[in-house]
């Protein structure tokens, strides 16, 4: 249950209604993480701009890789809402509930390749122990495995973005139902 006032779609007027309607039209439905920002409608627009840039723009990282990082961050932060949403998105690519469930339980023992495990390890460390990056050795490890500077930046942006969103969700009490998780356009 949200901890602040939320303006529901049927209550929205003006610019907020326009933003809500656009999200329904482009994404298939309106997410609770957007409605929690209803008191600041333009923050929803900026949030979506950032999300689309980080998760959908051209990158050396695949969409599945980015969703995998999103799930890793969300699992490590205990953010059930984002974990559920982005596990659903990840499974659009993997199409295997077993692989997904094993990944969520322990990415190191899951059926992902060594580079993907390295990305997940990176996401986990940056989420849980950001000060461990002060000497640059973790970045050098990625470079030694042929990750370009651009790919490292993209991975870092995904990790940072999901730490940002996880904190909004956890602080403000955003919750999800099974119904809400399904039906988005990926």
Secondary structure in CASP SS format (residue, H / E / C, confidence):
PFRMAT SS
TARGET T0000
AUTHOR 0000-0000-0000
METHOD secondary structure of the structure
MODEL  1
X C 1.00
X C 1.00
X C 1.00
X C 1.00
X C 1.00
X C 1.00
X C 1.00
X C 1.00
X H 1.00
X H 1.00
X H 1.00
X C 1.00
X C 1.00
X H 1.00
X H 1.00
X H 1.00
X H 1.00
X H 1.00
X H 1.00
X H 1.00
X H 1.00
X H 1.00
X H 1.00
X H 1.00
X H 1.00
X H 1.00
X H 1.00
X C 1.00
X C 1.00
X C 1.00
X C 1.00
X H 1.00
X H 1.00
X H 1.00
X H 1.00
X C 1.00
X C 1.00
X H 1.00
X H 1.00
X H 1.00
X H 1.00
X H 1.00
X H 1.00
X H 1.00
X H 1.00
X H 1.00
X H 1.00
X H 1.00
X H 1.00
X H 1.00
X H 1.00
X H 1.00
X H 1.00
X H 1.00
X H 1.00
X H 1.00
X C 1.00
X C 1.00
X C 1.00
X C 1.00
X C 1.00
X C 1.00
X H 1.00
X H 1.00
X H 1.00
X H 1.00
X H 1.00
X H 1.00
X H 1.00
X H 1.00
X H 1.00
X H 1.00
X H 1.00
X H 1.00
X H 1.00
X H 1.00
X H 1.00
X C 1.00
X C 1.00
X H 1.00
X H 1.00
X H 1.00
X H 1.00
X H 1.00
X H 1.00
X H 1.00
X H 1.00
X H 1.00
X H 1.00
X H 1.00
X H 1.00
X H 1.00
X H 1.00
X H 1.00
X C 1.00
X C 1.00
X H 1.00
X H 1.00
X H 1.00
X H 1.00
X H 1.00
X H 1.00
X H 1.00
X H 1.00
X H 1.00
X C 1.00
X H 1.00
X H 1.00
X H 1.00
X C 1.00
X C 1.00
X C 1.00
X C 1.00
X H 1.00
X H 1.00
X H 1.00
X H 1.00
X H 1.00
X H 1.00
X H 1.00
X H 1.00
X H 1.00
X H 1.00
X H 1.00
X H 1.00
X H 1.00
X H 1.00
X H 1.00
X C 1.00
X H 1.00
X H 1.00
X H 1.00
X H 1.00
X C 1.00
X C 1.00
X C 1.00
X H 1.00
X H 1.00
X H 1.00
X H 1.00
X H 1.00
X H 1.00
X H 1.00
X H 1.00
X C 1.00
X C 1.00
X C 1.00
X C 1.00
X H 1.00
X H 1.00
X H 1.00
X H 1.00
X H 1.00
X H 1.00
X H 1.00
X H 1.00
X H 1.00
X H 1.00
X H 1.00
X H 1.00
X H 1.00
X H 1.00
X H 1.00
X H 1.00
X H 1.00
X H 1.00
X H 1.00
X H 1.00
X H 1.00
X H 1.00
X H 1.00
X H 1.00
X C 1.00
X C 1.00
X C 1.00
X C 1.00
X C 1.00
X H 1.00
X H 1.00
X H 1.00
X H 1.00
X C 1.00
X C 1.00
X C 1.00
X C 1.00
X C 1.00
END
